[in-house]
Amino acid sequence: MYQPESYGIALLMMLLSMICWGSWANTMKLTPGWRFQHFYWDYVLGVLLMSLVWGLTLGSTNQGPQSFVQNLRAADSTNIIYALLGGVIFNVANLLLVAAIEIAGLAVAFPVGIGLALVEGVVINYILAPKGNPYLLFGGLTLDVLAIVCDALAYRRKEAGSPNVSTKGIVISMLAGVLMGLFYPFVTKALTGTNALGPYTVGFVFAVGILLCTIPANYVLMRRPITGGEGLTMQGYFAARGSWHLYAILGGLIWCTGTVLNFVAGRAQLVGPAVSYAIGNGATMVSAVWGIVVWKEFSDAPASVMRLVALMFFLFLVGLGAIAVAPLWGA
């Protein structure tokens, strides 16, 4: 099993994780008009396939008790359950977040959901594995949350005149955020203790948990969409273009790559899960870059909105820098 031996490589993994988590959703934009529930079947397939690829490659280097297959065989059942639960919780949170975005819009769902998840996840993970300077870690976390708020305000001003947000959308955003902040602590538990799982094994079991949850949960959301409207059938899935299925699988491959890299970095010396999770969730800013540079979402935005965007990136970069150096300064 490959494990980074220097903080520089671990930091690179966390930054790549952030880029992957902030980039996979672009594949959804390549399938316009295809409902997310249909997209999700192939997306989850991509997640499961990529978890196996990482397990059988980097997870199997230097064959020994920590290699992917051997670790999976020897792992304690309790740790396997932790990893499965992490996948289930993440999956429910992810499905709810997408529903919240459809109901309340990006400007509400993201700051409420992701902001809450970021704070909750970092705090709980730090309690479970306190690594890094807490002042730098939580100071950087505060700046990143403020950056997310600026991102939300920029989108809200850009979409001035849009309908008022429903209470339902806010409640679903909050529920998604609470669950999104809870999945990583289960991963942390699976990575520690007697006969613990390695990060590549956790990635695979986590993906299995996502799949086991998707089959009933996504089917229910197809039949009874949270956003309202008529239920969906599998006909819309099979009627989609072949390229759309490939884009959805690609989305899963990208997201899973970021997840496995994040798990590996979080187990590295000095780093810890709190720092890894915090840097990975800079994905919100990465997605904002895609929206600004590639999808031209702010091409007609007024100067006041662009000033908010500039402030957002400034806060994010300073916060990211503080979190990145937190492991080097100790407690």
Residue, then its C-alpha position, 0 to 999 in steps of 0.5 A: m500500500y502506498q502512503p505518502e512519507s512527506y508532508g509535501i506529497a500529502l498536501l499535493m494529494m489534498l489539493l488534487s482531492m479538492i480539485c476532483w471534488g470541485s470538478w466532477a459536477n461539470t460532467m452533469k453540465l454535459t448532459p443537459g436535460w437528463r434528470f439527476q436521478h438517472f445520471y446518478w446510476d452511472y455516477v455510482l457505477g463510476v465511483l465503485l469502479m474507480s475505488l477498485v482501480w485504486g485498491l488494486t494499484l496503489g493500494s496493492t503496492n509492496q504486498g503485505p498485511q496492509s495491501f488492499v486484498q489482505n487488509l480487506r480480509a483481515a479487517d475487523s467487522t466493526n471497521i467495515i461497518y463504519a466505512l459502509l455507514g460512512g458511504v450510506i450517510f454521504n450518499v443520503a446527504n449528497l442526494l438531499l443536497v442536489a434536491a435542495i439546490e433544485i428547490a432553493g437554488l445554489a445561493v442558499a443550498f451551498p452555503v447552508g449545506i456545505g458550510l454546515a458540513l465543513v464546520e461540523g466535519v472539521v470539529i468532529n474529526y479534530i476531536l477524534a484525531p487532534k492533529g495540527n495547530p488548532y488556531l491555524l486550522f480553525g482560523g482558516l476554517t472561519l475564512d473559508v466559511l466566509a468565502i462560501v458566504c461571499d460565493a452565495l451572496a455573489y450568486r444571489r445578487k446575480e440572480a436578483g429577482s428570483p423567487n423567494v426561497s421556501t422553508k422546505g429548501i432551507v430545511i433540506s439544505m440543513l439536513a444535507g449539511v448535518l449528514m455531510g458533516l457526519f460521514y467523514p468521522f465514520v471513515t476516521k473510525a474505520l481507519t483507526g483501532t485494532n485491525a483497522l482498514g487502510p485508506y484504499t480499503v476504506g475507499f472501496v467499502f465506502a463505495v459499496g455503502i454508496l451503492l447499497c444506499t443508492i439502489p433503494a434511495n434513488y429509486v424512491l427519489m425517482r418515484r417520488p421526487i422531493t422537488g415535486g412533479e411526476g415520478l420518473t421511470m427507468q425509460g429516461y435512463f435507457a433513452a439517454r445518449g451513450s455519451w451521457h452514460l460515459y460522462a456520468i461514469l466519468g463524474g464518478l471516476i473523478w469524484c472517487t479519485g478525489t475521495v481516495l486521495n483525501f482518505v490517503a492524505g488524512r492518514a499520513q503523518l502530521v496531517g490528520p482527517a480534520v486538515s484533509y477534510a477541510i482542504g478537500n472541501g475547498a472544492t466549493m471554490v474550485s467549482a466557482v472557478w469552473g463557473i466563472v472561467v469555463w461556463k461564464e456564469f458571471s459574464d454579465a454580472p455587475a461590478s459589485v458582484m465581481r468584487l464579492v467574487a474577488l473577496m471570496f477568492f482572497l478569503f479562500l486562499v488565505g484560509l487555505g494557506a492557514i489550514a495547509v500550514a497548520p500541521l507544520w506548526g504543531a499544536 
